């Protein structure tokens, strides 16, 4: 469980936090039995850079499913965990700096394109909302769909860039594996790969 008595300001902007969340999500693999979410949180810089938590409700429901009584449905669901990214840890902020250094122009142009397209979509949807469905021309409908397609392409382009950054930086995978190891969730070949990577980084 994470202690939340003390609030900390994030050293990263929301955009940086969102981008790093995508970077780490790209290096976390789901399975039939396990599903992961990655979220950023403003923790103390002395806390771990990446922490795994599990929903207490889901854990209890899965425990109860072993005894039947109408809870068997929960037992069939995959285990769900959160990777909590500490936006104030020096290792995380240094990754944000590296991302900015390597892809500042691309991210800025892409971000501006996404924001501009979202504003245009929001404007058109509001305009459509003022009319009856039959009053909206096919041209207007097609134009809105085109903008949504443009937005999807821009978001996919950003996702591809961030995924490439995550795959190209061993520190990202190392932090993910350290969090899994701390929770006894790193097994088999993944554990062997982690050991080999750790040796290469020494």
GIKA-V150017 format. One record per helix or strand of 3 or more residues. SS is the DSSP state (2 for helix, 1 for strand). FROM is the first residue (numbers start at 1). LEN is the number of residues. If there is no record, write none. Layout:
# GIKA-V150017
ss=SS from=FROM len=LEN
ss=SS from=FROM len=LEN
This chain:
# GIKA-V150017
ss=2 from=14 len=12
ss=1 from=34 len=8
ss=1 from=50 len=5
ss=2 from=56 len=10
ss=2 from=72 len=5
ss=1 from=79 len=8
ss=2 from=90 len=40
ss=2 from=133 len=3
ss=2 from=138 len=31
ss=2 from=170 len=13
ss=2 from=188 len=14
